Amino acid sequence: VQLQASGGGLVQPGGSLRLSCAASGTILRTNVMAWYRQAPGKEREMVAAMSTGSSTNYADSVKGRFTISRDNAKNTVSLQMNSLKPEDTAVYYCHLNQRGFLYWGQGTQVTVSS
């Protein structure tokens, strides 16, 4: 299984970015795809997760600003990030959990700065 993420970059506070991730290989019909992030000097944290059944979970810090979506037929997951804040600056990782097997993408940098 491989996860390929894209869409990071530099954005001003209040701006928007969209991250995308494509999973390839043996992808089971039931799984959870998620986005994590890790800021310098901090632990990696879950940002948003979505199951194949469309159940979602968000970190409190991003509720109302970020939206996770997925296309089960294409094995892709996206993260729409609006109203970005400097504290959202981090490396964002795509994550797949299927039957307890965990997979990570390579990470994409998101920098929110004026």
C-alpha positions in Angstrom: 0.0 0.0 0.0 1.2 3.5 -0.9 -0.2 6.9 0.0 0.6 9.9 -2.2 -0.3 13.3 -0.7 -0.3 16.6 -2.5 -1.5 20.2 -2.1 0.5 21.7 0.6 2.1 25.2 0.4 2.3 28.7 1.8 -0.9 30.6 2.5 -1.7 33.8 4.4 -3.8 33.7 7.6 -7.5 33.4 6.7 -6.7 31.6 3.4 -7.6 28.2 2.2 -5.7 25.1 1.0 -6.9 21.7 -0.2 -4.9 18.6 0.5 -5.4 15.4 -1.5 -4.2 11.8 -1.0 -4.4 8.8 -3.2 -4.0 5.3 -1.9 -2.8 2.5 -4.2 -2.2 -1.2 -3.7 -4.4 -3.6 -1.9 -7.1 -1.4 -0.4 -9.9 -3.1 1.6 -13.5 -2.1 1.2 -13.6 -1.1 4.9 -11.0 1.3 6.2 -10.4 4.7 7.8 -8.5 7.4 6.0 -7.3 10.3 8.0 -5.0 13.4 8.1 -2.5 13.9 10.8 -0.2 16.8 11.3 3.0 17.5 13.2 4.3 20.9 14.0 8.0 21.5 15.0 8.6 20.4 18.5 5.1 18.9 18.9 3.7 15.4 18.7 1.8 14.2 15.7 -1.9 14.7 16.1 -5.0 13.6 14.3 -6.7 16.3 12.3 -9.6 14.6 10.7 -10.6 11.0 9.9 -13.3 9.5 7.7 -14.4 5.9 7.4 -15.7 4.2 4.2 -19.1 4.5 5.9 -18.7 8.3 5.9 -18.3 8.6 9.7 -16.1 11.6 10.5 -14.0 12.7 13.4 -12.3 16.1 13.8 -9.8 17.6 16.2 -11.5 20.3 18.2 -9.0 22.9 16.9 -10.2 22.5 13.3 -13.9 21.9 13.7 -15.9 24.3 11.5 -12.8 25.2 9.5 -11.6 21.9 7.9 -13.7 19.4 6.0 -12.6 15.9 5.2 -14.0 14.0 2.2 -13.3 10.8 0.3 -14.0 9.0 -2.9 -14.2 5.3 -2.0 -14.2 4.2 -5.6 -10.9 6.0 -6.3 -9.4 5.4 -2.8 -8.7 9.1 -2.3 -9.2 11.4 0.6 -9.1 15.2 0.7 -8.9 17.9 3.3 -10.4 21.3 2.6 -8.8 23.8 5.0 -10.4 27.2 5.4 -9.8 30.1 7.7 -6.2 28.9 8.2 -4.3 30.1 11.2 -0.6 30.3 11.8 -1.0 27.5 14.4 -2.1 25.2 11.5 1.4 25.3 10.2 2.7 21.7 10.2 3.6 18.8 8.0 0.4 17.0 7.1 0.4 13.3 6.7 -2.2 11.1 5.0 -3.0 7.9 7.0 -4.8 4.7 6.2 -6.0 2.2 8.8 -7.4 -1.1 7.5 -7.9 -4.0 9.8 -5.3 -2.5 12.2 -2.6 -2.2 9.6 -1.4 1.4 9.5 0.1 3.2 6.5 1.5 6.7 6.2 2.0 9.0 3.3 5.2 11.1 2.9 3.9 14.3 4.4 3.2 17.7 2.8 4.2 21.0 4.3 1.5 23.6 5.1 2.8 27.0 6.2 0.4 29.7 7.3 2.2 33.0 7.4 1.8 36.6 6.3 
